[in-house]
Amino acid sequence: MSAAQAAPPRNTLTIFLLSCAAFFSGAALRICDSLLPRLGHDFGRTPGAAGRVIISFSIAYGLMQLLFGPLGDRYGKARLVCVALFGCTAGALVSALAPSFDALVLARISWGMAAAGVIPLAMAWIGDTVPYELRQATLARLLTGTLSGMMAGQLAGGLFGDSALGWRGAFFTLSAGYLTVAVLLLILLRSTPVPTAARPPARLEFVAQLRSVLRVPWARVVLVAVMAEGIFLLGPMAYLPSYLHQRYGLSLSVASALIALYAVGGLVYAVTARQLVRRLGERRMVFVGGLLMGAGYLAWWLSSWWALAGPIALLVGFGTYLYHNTLQTHATQMVPSVRGTAVALFAFCLFVGQAIGVTLAGYAFDHLGHAPLLLGPALALPLAGWGFAWALGRRGE
């Protein structure tokens, strides 16, 4: 069999393993949302204060993008994903063994540093190997892994939070999952040459690579749009299980299961992505996505029936990925010559935004009540969707 004939199956297998890596990374991103009340109980903290385990992870995740992106451009993105997975294995294991809350926060920092090299570099690898016209659908396959992991993580956080195993059991489970995927990806990559596209045409220095992205006006628009998503969507979302737990007296398992339907909405998007792009176009996708996200937060505030929280979460998830996957696709095309750096900056802005959002939402949850937690996103997210749709129109897309 010729190399040309062998390449497509190898790429398909690589995408599958990268999707598995995204599954466990997605689970890690959301598992602590449902564990905040349990962590608060175990360590004598309020849910807002317990949110430090999310903030520390997000900041470390965002900052390390600035290192992983250029390294991926130089040494190969899939190989860096494999290294990051082994780092996540260790980070999750150390987190599970943490003897105190401060030690757990430090362990989560190390875990976030390693996790920075998984999903963004997997996106950039797809950008290197998949033509632009097929990229939305291929990224949707990676997104399926991420969303399935987010759903599993949300559910698992609630189940572990209500069980005797607690947060330690949750982190041990994730460590084992990371290790399994890391070993399988390592076996595959040992026989796979580094793609030519993984190496930048010019050996740009680290700071120069970052500047080459930030000098592009459209890149700055995409980065601002994704930071707004981190602040106003992901930040408040971390407290939604705690909100349902407090407002309706639901168990953590039930509250987590309801919010986990957010990921189901994203999966609906993933399986219909090709048709949606063709029928709606990118401008209408981001505009409708912003409206659905904002309407969902408003509905969570207005609803007096706890069972509606799940269907609302599903609609918010669908709207999120109308918006986010369009941003994500543009991120892979901002500066193709340093695609890893560009996508890493994209993830940096998303997770710095999340850290800011979690900080603000945690303060609101502890001191100001539920209204600011939910009404802020209800107003800001439609504006973000409209703003990016307007920018796409100005760009002629």
Order of alpha helices (4+ residues) and beta strands (2+ residues): alpha-alpha-alpha-alpha-alpha-alpha-alpha-alpha-alpha-alpha-alpha-alpha-alpha-alpha-alpha
